[in-house]
């Protein structure tokens, strides 16, 4: 029997600080796992991955987002099943966070602080991938 890979998608959501203009990244806190991660979730059957990523951002953070470059995917085991999460860089364009069953807090942090706060080390690599996506090609 083959175990199907769980397909999920999310975004490394960013904005310019309303106070300083510095880059800030959005982390979500999930009380069920007591962890800090990027907004992400499982895709619905037949759902386009980018559409799913933007839906998850809206559901978990209350923000609509403008997607940009696709970032590296992460792969890991979730409850013994392989899981693949596709990520995009996305700028928060509007919205307001309201706590919900899935996410009780969000934090907007500078990249280095976000890297340190993330629970899973594999998620920290996406900070560098996002920063790299901003750099012009040589």
URBELKA-V325893 format. One record per residue. N is the residue number from 1. RES is the residue in one letter. NEAR is the number of other ideal C-beta (glycine too) atoms within 12 Angstrom. Layout:
n,res,near
N,RES,NEAR
N,RES,NEAR
//
This chain:
n,res,near
1,X,3
2,X,6
3,X,12
4,X,12
5,X,19
6,X,23
7,X,27
8,X,32
9,X,36
10,X,45
11,X,50
12,X,52
13,X,46
14,X,41
15,X,31
16,X,17
17,X,17
18,X,10
19,X,10
20,X,11
21,X,10
22,X,17
23,X,27
24,X,28
25,X,43
26,X,43
27,X,40
28,X,42
29,X,28
30,X,26
31,X,15
32,X,13
33,X,16
34,X,11
35,X,21
36,X,29
37,X,42
38,X,50
39,X,45
40,X,45
41,X,34
42,X,26
43,X,26
44,X,16
45,X,9
46,X,9
47,X,19
48,X,17
49,X,28
50,X,26
51,X,20
52,X,30
53,X,39
54,X,36
55,X,29
56,X,38
57,X,41
58,X,29
59,X,28
60,X,35
61,X,44
62,X,25
63,X,31
64,X,21
65,X,34
66,X,21
67,X,31
68,X,24
69,X,25
70,X,23
71,X,34
72,X,23
73,X,25
74,X,30
75,X,18
76,X,20
77,X,14
78,X,21
79,X,10
80,X,9
81,X,17
82,X,19
83,X,27
84,X,24
85,X,37
86,X,37
87,X,41
88,X,37
89,X,37
90,X,39
91,X,29
92,X,33
93,X,20
94,X,15
95,X,24
96,X,12
97,X,26
98,X,17
99,X,17
100,X,20
101,X,11
102,X,25
103,X,34
104,X,20
105,X,23
106,X,34
107,X,25
108,X,28
109,X,27
110,X,25
111,X,28
112,X,17
113,X,19
114,X,32
115,X,27
116,X,18
117,X,27
118,X,29
119,X,20
120,X,23
121,X,14
122,X,22
123,X,33
124,X,27
125,X,21
126,X,40
127,X,35
128,X,21
129,X,30
130,X,34
131,X,23
132,X,19
133,X,26
134,X,20
135,X,12
136,X,6
137,X,7
138,X,3
//
